[in-house]
Amino acid sequence: MDYRPGAGTDLTGLRVGVPRTYYFDHVDAEVEAAVRRAIDQLRALGARLVDVEIPMTRYIQATQWGLMVPEATAYHESTLRTVPELYQADVRILLEAGELMPAGDYLRAQRARTLMRQEWARMLQDVDLIAAPTVPATAVKAGQETITWADGTVEGVSDAYVRLSSPANITGMPSLSVPVGHEAAGLPIGMQLLGRPLGESVLLRVGHAYEQTQPARELARAA
């Protein structure tokens, strides 16, 4: 199937869901501002913005780690046992922890995945796609292990960087990251577009329409 978008930028009639919850919680101010400007640009191209509530947010992190850790451990099982020194300590510890995870926890995470897919499908009946930040912050300094948010909440860097991609990873919904600018230090910021199953053509159409309206120098700096 040919998913190449056309040259047009008209998004009239397209319904873009803007999350009220989850995706803009604990997000760097410059990231949020850049993504909201990009969403406003989609509206300027004719899209209709619709506020949406992201379902089952309290279960996302637990489901993500409940699926990812034992699956990663199973994939790396052979090398983990024969040449563990090839792994950095943080990765090795995570993989070793996966060996101790009960099968029941993994099955519960799979059940949560099924429910989450159903709820996302319901949400995407009311909109054509979701627009949100790709990651909550730009790249941290080498060796930095945590991010402290404005309200004092401290979050591990690894948790922060997978938090906003977790719903797509869990549900299997297609997702596209589009460069939407850069922060004061010149680091790139991305907007994530999430769509319905097999809805890649819509995401590519919207991403392409947005990029067609941006100055080339801005996209080059954000790439």
Backbone bond lengths (Angstrom), bond angles and torsions (degrees), N, CA, C in turn:
res aa  C-N    CA-C-N  psi(-1)  N-CA   C-N-CA  omega(-1)  CA-C   N-CA-C  phi
1 M - - - 1.450 - - 1.526 109.38 -
2 D 1.330 116.64 138.54 1.457 122.25 -178.59 1.527 109.20 -92.94
3 Y 1.344 116.03 112.22 1.454 120.97 -178.42 1.524 112.86 -97.95
4 R 1.346 118.07 5.50 1.447 119.59 -176.34 1.529 110.70 -63.14
5 P 1.359 116.57 124.92 1.471 119.06 -178.15 1.513 111.50 -74.84
6 G 1.325 116.16 156.39 1.452 121.22 176.09 1.517 110.94 -75.32
7 A 1.314 115.86 178.59 1.459 120.91 -175.53 1.524 112.70 -82.10
8 G 1.328 118.27 -12.20 1.454 120.74 -175.09 1.520 113.01 -71.44
9 T 1.330 115.45 157.62 1.466 121.30 179.31 1.529 112.12 -120.11
10 D 1.327 117.75 6.63 1.456 121.00 -178.06 1.534 110.32 -76.75
11 L 1.329 116.61 118.17 1.471 121.77 179.07 1.522 111.68 -110.33
12 T 1.314 117.08 22.39 1.460 121.35 -178.14 1.530 110.61 -56.35
13 G 1.330 115.78 130.73 1.461 121.97 178.01 1.506 114.26 91.76
14 L 1.320 117.88 -14.15 1.463 120.80 -179.92 1.527 109.51 -76.71
15 R 1.327 116.34 133.98 1.473 121.09 -179.50 1.522 109.07 -102.22
16 V 1.330 115.87 116.01 1.461 122.01 -178.34 1.524 108.84 -105.68
17 G 1.332 115.98 118.08 1.453 120.65 178.59 1.521 111.22 -79.58
18 V 1.329 115.91 129.61 1.467 122.23 177.52 1.522 107.59 -112.11
19 P 1.318 118.81 113.78 1.473 121.15 -173.72 1.526 112.77 -64.93
20 R 1.324 115.04 131.70 1.468 120.55 170.63 1.515 110.27 -83.52
21 T 1.322 116.31 -24.75 1.460 121.32 -175.26 1.521 110.36 -124.79
22 Y 1.304 115.55 158.38 1.456 126.74 169.35 1.523 114.15 74.23
23 Y 1.324 119.67 -62.26 1.451 120.78 -169.06 1.528 114.18 -72.79
24 F 1.312 118.02 -22.59 1.455 119.90 178.04 1.526 111.55 -110.04
25 D 1.337 117.58 11.07 1.466 122.17 174.04 1.525 108.60 -85.31
26 H 1.318 116.85 130.97 1.472 121.42 -179.36 1.522 111.06 53.13
27 V 1.330 114.26 63.27 1.460 122.86 177.60 1.526 107.87 -128.51
28 D 1.323 116.89 138.52 1.455 121.36 178.28 1.529 110.24 -57.07
29 A 1.324 116.17 141.21 1.469 121.13 -174.74 1.526 111.74 -60.28
30 E 1.336 117.51 -39.64 1.464 119.55 -179.60 1.528 111.19 -69.26
31 V 1.325 116.79 -35.45 1.463 120.50 176.45 1.518 110.13 -64.44
32 E 1.332 116.53 -48.66 1.466 119.67 -179.96 1.522 111.50 -59.75
33 A 1.329 117.00 -44.53 1.462 120.17 -178.05 1.523 111.38 -61.87
34 A 1.343 116.87 -43.07 1.464 120.43 -179.19 1.525 111.31 -65.35
35 V 1.326 116.61 -41.51 1.469 120.16 -178.78 1.521 110.47 -69.15
36 R 1.318 117.45 -40.12 1.472 119.17 179.15 1.534 111.03 -67.34
37 R 1.317 117.30 -34.10 1.472 119.16 174.30 1.528 110.40 -63.61
38 A 1.332 116.10 -40.98 1.461 119.79 178.98 1.532 111.11 -64.92
39 I 1.326 116.38 -39.82 1.469 120.16 177.74 1.527 110.13 -64.04
40 D 1.320 116.88 -39.91 1.462 120.11 176.12 1.529 111.07 -62.07
41 Q 1.329 116.74 -33.91 1.456 120.06 176.95 1.522 111.23 -66.49
42 L 1.328 117.17 -36.92 1.471 119.55 174.90 1.525 110.54 -61.18
43 R 1.324 116.35 -39.99 1.469 119.52 176.32 1.530 110.68 -63.25
44 A 1.336 116.58 -40.54 1.462 119.93 179.10 1.532 111.40 -63.15
45 L 1.327 116.95 -25.23 1.466 120.84 177.89 1.523 112.26 -84.93
46 G 1.332 116.95 0.76 1.459 120.53 175.43 1.506 116.19 114.74
47 A 1.331 117.96 -8.97 1.459 120.12 -178.87 1.526 110.70 -70.22
48 R 1.306 115.80 152.45 1.465 121.58 175.09 1.513 108.99 -103.03
49 L 1.329 116.52 125.90 1.454 121.66 -179.21 1.524 109.90 -86.28
50 V 1.332 115.71 134.27 1.463 121.93 -178.21 1.523 108.22 -130.33
51 D 1.327 117.57 123.55 1.463 120.54 176.10 1.526 109.69 -68.93
52 V 1.331 116.55 135.66 1.466 120.44 179.45 1.526 109.80 -133.28
53 E 1.315 115.37 153.02 1.462 122.72 173.81 1.531 107.87 -102.00
54 I 1.319 116.87 124.02 1.456 120.67 178.86 1.529 108.58 -75.48
55 P 1.321 118.74 126.54 1.464 120.83 -174.71 1.527 113.45 -78.18
56 M 1.318 115.25 150.69 1.467 124.13 170.44 1.529 112.97 55.64
57 T 1.335 116.85 38.38 1.465 119.49 -175.09 1.533 112.08 -63.47
58 R 1.318 118.31 -32.37 1.468 119.80 -176.99 1.528 112.25 -68.51
59 Y 1.332 117.30 -15.43 1.463 120.95 -177.75 1.532 113.33 -102.87
60 I 1.337 117.49 -4.58 1.462 119.74 -172.41 1.523 111.99 -63.36
61 Q 1.326 117.15 -51.00 1.461 119.37 -175.38 1.529 111.79 -63.88
62 A 1.322 116.46 -45.01 1.461 119.63 -179.48 1.524 111.00 -63.29
63 T 1.335 116.71 -40.02 1.463 120.09 179.58 1.528 110.78 -67.54
64 Q 1.328 116.85 -41.65 1.467 120.84 178.90 1.522 111.68 -58.33
65 W 1.331 116.97 -51.68 1.464 119.52 -178.24 1.527 111.11 -71.84
66 G 1.335 117.12 -32.39 1.458 120.70 178.99 1.515 112.86 -64.97
67 L 1.329 116.55 -27.63 1.464 121.11 177.00 1.526 111.66 -90.74
68 M 1.318 116.11 -45.63 1.458 120.76 -170.32 1.527 113.24 -69.94
69 V 1.335 117.17 -43.94 1.459 119.63 -172.77 1.531 111.88 -64.74
70 P 1.349 120.06 -53.02 1.472 117.33 -179.50 1.525 113.33 -66.32
71 E 1.332 118.09 -31.38 1.461 119.63 178.02 1.529 110.88 -69.04
72 A 1.341 116.48 -40.72 1.461 119.68 177.04 1.528 110.69 -65.15
73 T 1.329 116.40 -39.73 1.467 120.61 178.71 1.521 110.85 -62.31
74 A 1.323 117.28 -43.77 1.459 120.83 179.20 1.530 111.13 -62.25
75 Y 1.320 116.76 -39.16 1.466 121.03 -178.79 1.528 110.76 -67.35
76 H 1.337 116.88 -39.02 1.468 121.46 -175.56 1.533 112.84 -95.80
77 E 1.319 117.37 8.27 1.465 121.11 -171.07 1.530 112.94 -52.48
78 S 1.318 117.59 -47.67 1.454 120.68 -174.80 1.529 112.26 -64.37
79 T 1.333 116.31 -52.06 1.472 118.95 -178.17 1.520 111.96 -70.02
80 L 1.330 116.76 -30.97 1.458 119.67 178.50 1.524 110.93 -61.90
81 R 1.317 116.82 -35.52 1.463 121.22 -178.43 1.528 112.94 -84.12
82 T 1.323 117.22 -28.83 1.464 119.26 -174.52 1.531 112.77 -96.69
83 V 1.340 117.09 -37.03 1.477 119.28 -178.99 1.538 109.63 -136.14
84 P 1.323 118.15 61.97 1.471 120.52 -177.46 1.518 113.18 -61.85
85 E 1.332 117.47 -22.27 1.463 120.31 -178.33 1.531 112.74 -68.30
86 L 1.318 117.00 -13.19 1.460 119.92 178.09 1.533 112.03 -75.08
87 Y 1.324 117.41 -14.77 1.451 121.26 -179.87 1.534 110.33 -96.43
88 Q 1.315 116.80 141.57 1.453 119.45 171.14 1.524 108.23 -67.63
89 A 1.329 116.30 157.09 1.464 121.18 -170.49 1.519 112.29 -58.13
90 D 1.354 117.56 -42.94 1.468 119.01 -175.87 1.518 111.39 -65.24
91 V 1.340 116.73 -39.19 1.469 120.33 179.40 1.525 110.37 -71.24
92 R 1.323 116.81 -42.93 1.472 120.00 -179.01 1.525 111.02 -61.66
93 I 1.319 116.57 -42.90 1.471 119.87 -179.97 1.517 110.76 -62.51
94 L 1.337 116.59 -41.51 1.467 120.32 179.00 1.523 111.05 -62.42
95 L 1.329 116.82 -43.47 1.455 120.56 -179.51 1.525 111.49 -68.23
96 E 1.330 116.56 -38.03 1.456 119.61 177.44 1.531 111.06 -66.07
97 A 1.325 116.54 -35.40 1.465 119.74 177.36 1.524 110.86 -63.88
98 G 1.341 116.22 -31.99 1.455 119.79 178.99 1.509 113.04 -63.51
99 E 1.330 117.09 -27.59 1.462 120.42 178.23 1.525 111.82 -69.14
100 L 1.324 116.99 -20.41 1.462 121.51 -177.62 1.526 112.54 -96.91
101 M 1.320 117.59 -0.72 1.458 120.82 -175.85 1.526 110.45 -78.64
102 P 1.336 118.06 124.84 1.469 120.38 -179.47 1.525 111.90 -64.30
103 A 1.314 115.38 147.00 1.468 120.24 178.71 1.526 111.02 -60.34
104 G 1.336 116.57 -32.27 1.462 119.58 179.85 1.513 112.53 -62.57
105 D 1.345 117.19 -36.73 1.467 120.30 178.26 1.528 110.46 -66.25
106 Y 1.319 115.86 -39.86 1.471 119.48 178.52 1.531 110.86 -64.85
107 L 1.326 116.78 -40.54 1.465 119.79 178.68 1.519 111.38 -66.59
108 R 1.339 117.09 -37.29 1.468 119.52 176.93 1.532 110.80 -64.90
109 A 1.328 116.39 -37.25 1.466 119.62 176.53 1.527 110.47 -64.85
110 Q 1.317 117.85 -37.46 1.461 121.05 177.08 1.525 111.47 -65.33
111 R 1.334 116.41 -38.96 1.473 119.29 176.88 1.524 110.50 -65.23
112 A 1.346 116.36 -40.23 1.458 119.76 177.78 1.524 110.44 -63.10
113 R 1.344 117.04 -37.63 1.454 121.00 176.68 1.529 111.07 -58.83
114 T 1.327 116.01 -44.73 1.466 120.22 -179.76 1.524 111.23 -60.95
115 L 1.329 116.33 -46.36 1.465 120.23 178.70 1.520 111.43 -62.92
116 M 1.331 116.34 -39.82 1.459 120.37 -179.51 1.526 110.73 -65.03
117 R 1.317 116.58 -40.64 1.468 119.70 177.18 1.527 110.80 -59.90
118 Q 1.315 116.61 -42.50 1.462 120.65 179.95 1.525 111.20 -63.22
119 E 1.337 116.83 -43.20 1.462 120.68 -178.53 1.522 111.67 -68.90
120 W 1.330 116.67 -38.42 1.456 119.01 176.64 1.525 111.32 -65.94
121 A 1.318 117.04 -37.50 1.466 120.34 177.87 1.526 110.31 -62.01
122 R 1.336 116.17 -39.61 1.475 119.43 177.24 1.524 110.70 -64.20
123 M 1.335 116.69 -44.48 1.460 120.43 -179.68 1.526 111.23 -61.38
124 L 1.316 116.51 -39.91 1.458 120.74 -176.96 1.527 113.14 -79.49
125 Q 1.329 117.44 3.36 1.461 120.23 168.23 1.521 110.53 -75.67
126 D 1.338 117.08 -24.63 1.464 121.95 -175.75 1.518 113.08 -96.14
127 V 1.335 117.22 -16.38 1.468 121.34 177.61 1.521 108.73 -137.15
128 D 1.331 115.28 163.45 1.461 119.70 -179.27 1.521 112.58 -90.91
129 L 1.315 116.50 -25.00 1.455 121.89 177.17 1.512 109.35 -164.31
130 I 1.334 115.72 167.96 1.454 123.30 177.41 1.523 108.01 -113.66
131 A 1.331 117.60 139.44 1.460 122.38 175.34 1.519 108.82 -118.35
132 A 1.341 116.49 130.48 1.458 121.03 -173.79 1.527 109.31 -160.36
133 P 1.333 118.41 169.80 1.469 119.57 173.85 1.527 111.40 -63.54
134 T 1.327 116.21 150.71 1.454 121.07 176.03 1.522 111.06 -79.11
135 V 1.316 116.34 -49.74 1.468 123.11 173.49 1.522 107.46 -132.79
136 P 1.341 118.53 154.41 1.463 120.38 -174.06 1.516 114.65 -77.16
137 A 1.320 118.66 -14.10 1.460 122.41 -179.30 1.518 108.98 -151.13
138 T 1.323 115.49 156.24 1.460 118.99 175.23 1.531 108.89 -76.10
139 A 1.316 116.96 -177.03 1.464 121.52 -173.80 1.528 111.78 -60.09
140 V 1.314 116.39 132.73 1.464 121.18 176.55 1.528 109.49 -85.88
141 K 1.307 116.53 168.98 1.454 120.92 178.88 1.531 110.27 -69.05
142 A 1.311 116.01 150.27 1.464 121.36 178.13 1.518 109.68 -56.88
143 G 1.320 115.98 131.63 1.453 121.28 179.25 1.511 114.64 89.87
144 Q 1.325 118.16 -10.83 1.469 120.54 178.12 1.520 109.46 -72.31
145 E 1.320 117.11 130.10 1.460 121.14 -174.06 1.520 113.89 -106.95
146 T 1.336 117.87 -19.29 1.456 120.23 -177.88 1.532 110.85 -136.43
147 I 1.327 114.85 160.55 1.463 122.94 172.36 1.519 107.01 -121.89
148 T 1.323 117.66 131.36 1.457 122.07 176.57 1.524 108.29 -104.34
149 W 1.341 116.16 118.79 1.458 121.45 -177.13 1.528 110.54 -84.86
150 A 1.323 116.11 169.51 1.465 122.27 -173.09 1.524 112.89 -58.30
151 D 1.337 117.31 -29.92 1.473 119.69 -178.93 1.527 111.92 -87.69
152 G 1.324 117.69 7.00 1.459 121.39 178.91 1.513 114.49 92.74
153 T 1.319 117.95 -7.05 1.460 120.90 178.29 1.526 110.61 -65.56
154 V 1.315 116.33 133.12 1.458 122.01 178.25 1.534 108.49 -106.30
155 E 1.315 116.30 128.86 1.465 121.57 -177.42 1.518 109.59 -129.19
156 G 1.317 117.44 137.71 1.447 121.23 174.98 1.521 111.08 -63.58
157 V 1.319 116.57 143.03 1.461 120.38 -177.88 1.529 111.30 -58.95
158 S 1.333 117.35 -43.20 1.468 119.68 -179.24 1.519 111.33 -63.25
159 D 1.343 117.36 -38.56 1.464 120.44 176.62 1.525 110.77 -64.73
160 A 1.339 116.11 -42.57 1.460 120.05 -177.56 1.523 111.47 -63.55
161 Y 1.327 116.33 -42.35 1.457 119.21 -173.47 1.525 113.56 -74.71
162 V 1.320 118.54 -19.29 1.471 119.26 176.84 1.529 112.19 -101.15
163 R 1.328 116.66 -8.35 1.480 119.49 -171.07 1.530 112.51 -61.18
164 L 1.326 117.75 -44.64 1.462 119.50 -174.19 1.532 113.09 -85.88
165 S 1.324 117.19 -16.03 1.467 119.70 174.15 1.517 111.95 -91.23
166 S 1.331 116.86 -9.93 1.469 120.39 -176.72 1.524 113.48 -59.06
167 P 1.345 120.23 -46.43 1.470 118.40 -178.03 1.529 113.34 -56.80
168 A 1.331 117.91 -41.85 1.465 119.78 178.21 1.516 110.72 -66.85
169 N 1.344 117.04 -39.83 1.466 120.29 179.11 1.527 111.15 -64.00
170 I 1.322 116.70 -39.74 1.465 121.02 -177.79 1.524 111.00 -71.83
171 T 1.330 116.73 -49.00 1.465 120.64 -171.94 1.519 113.24 -84.05
172 G 1.347 116.88 -22.53 1.455 119.46 -174.84 1.512 113.50 82.20
173 M 1.347 117.46 6.83 1.458 119.97 176.76 1.524 109.50 -65.31
174 P 1.330 118.36 140.97 1.462 119.80 179.20 1.524 111.13 -66.81
175 S 1.315 116.17 145.45 1.458 121.55 -178.10 1.522 109.60 -141.65
176 L 1.320 115.89 142.38 1.462 122.35 -179.54 1.521 108.32 -132.46
177 S 1.323 117.08 132.73 1.460 120.84 175.71 1.522 109.56 -102.80
178 V 1.339 115.25 128.82 1.460 122.13 -177.51 1.526 109.05 -117.56
179 P 1.333 119.98 130.18 1.463 120.78 177.13 1.523 111.08 -66.62
180 V 1.333 116.13 131.13 1.480 119.67 -176.46 1.525 112.12 -127.85
181 G 1.317 117.95 16.68 1.454 119.36 177.60 1.510 112.06 136.62
182 H 1.310 115.04 -162.22 1.455 120.85 -178.56 1.517 108.70 -149.03
183 E 1.338 114.62 157.52 1.459 118.93 178.12 1.520 110.43 -89.93
184 A 1.347 116.47 -177.09 1.460 121.06 -170.45 1.522 113.08 -56.95
185 A 1.334 117.17 -33.32 1.470 120.49 -178.97 1.524 112.63 -83.91
186 G 1.328 117.40 -1.06 1.454 120.92 178.32 1.510 115.03 92.37
187 L 1.348 117.93 6.54 1.460 120.70 -179.81 1.530 110.42 -82.05
188 P 1.346 117.49 144.25 1.466 120.57 -172.60 1.516 113.91 -74.98
189 I 1.324 114.65 151.06 1.468 124.12 177.85 1.525 107.38 -122.91
190 G 1.330 116.67 138.64 1.456 120.77 -179.53 1.512 113.16 -121.50
191 M 1.315 115.62 149.01 1.467 122.92 171.81 1.520 107.65 -107.51
192 Q 1.313 116.55 130.47 1.453 122.81 -179.10 1.530 109.36 -96.60
193 L 1.311 116.21 129.83 1.462 122.04 173.93 1.518 107.97 -110.48
194 L 1.323 117.07 126.04 1.461 121.93 -179.34 1.522 108.80 -119.80
195 G 1.334 116.45 136.00 1.455 119.62 -176.14 1.508 113.68 -130.90
196 R 1.314 114.45 -172.45 1.457 121.41 179.57 1.524 110.82 -74.09
197 P 1.333 117.08 160.82 1.465 119.12 174.57 1.529 111.16 -53.69
198 L 1.318 116.14 133.08 1.461 123.76 -177.72 1.529 112.09 64.36
199 G 1.338 116.95 20.88 1.465 121.52 -179.11 1.515 113.55 -97.67
200 E 1.325 117.30 26.43 1.463 120.53 -177.97 1.525 112.75 -58.23
201 S 1.323 117.39 -35.27 1.468 119.70 -176.86 1.524 111.16 -62.35
202 V 1.328 117.43 -35.51 1.466 120.56 178.58 1.525 110.19 -67.75
203 L 1.340 116.48 -43.83 1.458 119.93 -179.91 1.530 110.66 -62.63
204 L 1.318 117.37 -43.54 1.456 120.62 179.83 1.520 111.47 -66.06
205 R 1.312 116.83 -36.65 1.467 120.56 177.37 1.520 110.81 -62.64
206 V 1.326 116.26 -46.39 1.460 120.54 -177.78 1.529 110.85 -69.38
207 G 1.324 116.70 -45.03 1.459 119.69 178.60 1.518 111.66 -60.38
208 H 1.327 116.47 -42.32 1.463 120.69 -179.90 1.528 110.72 -66.78
209 A 1.326 117.21 -41.84 1.468 120.56 179.13 1.518 110.57 -60.89
210 Y 1.340 116.34 -42.50 1.469 119.52 178.94 1.534 110.21 -62.89
211 E 1.326 117.29 -48.23 1.456 119.99 -176.83 1.529 112.01 -64.24
212 Q 1.325 117.59 -31.19 1.459 120.68 179.67 1.528 111.79 -64.72
213 T 1.326 117.86 -23.00 1.466 121.78 -175.84 1.525 112.35 -97.77
214 Q 1.352 117.82 0.48 1.465 120.88 -175.98 1.529 110.59 -103.18
215 P 1.357 116.43 144.16 1.461 118.93 175.62 1.519 111.57 -59.21
216 A 1.307 118.25 137.21 1.463 122.17 -176.35 1.526 111.72 -58.14
217 R 1.324 117.41 -34.88 1.464 119.31 -177.34 1.513 111.11 -66.49
218 E 1.349 118.06 -33.82 1.459 120.88 179.51 1.530 110.57 -69.04
219 L 1.334 116.18 -41.75 1.466 119.10 179.88 1.526 110.32 -67.26
220 A 1.329 117.30 -36.32 1.457 119.64 179.39 1.514 110.70 -65.14
221 R 1.316 117.71 -39.33 1.468 120.12 179.83 1.512 111.56 -71.51
222 A 1.356 117.07 -27.23 1.466 120.35 -178.34 1.515 112.23 -87.70
223 A 1.335 117.66 -15.73 1.476 120.28 -175.97 1.511 111.80 -72.11
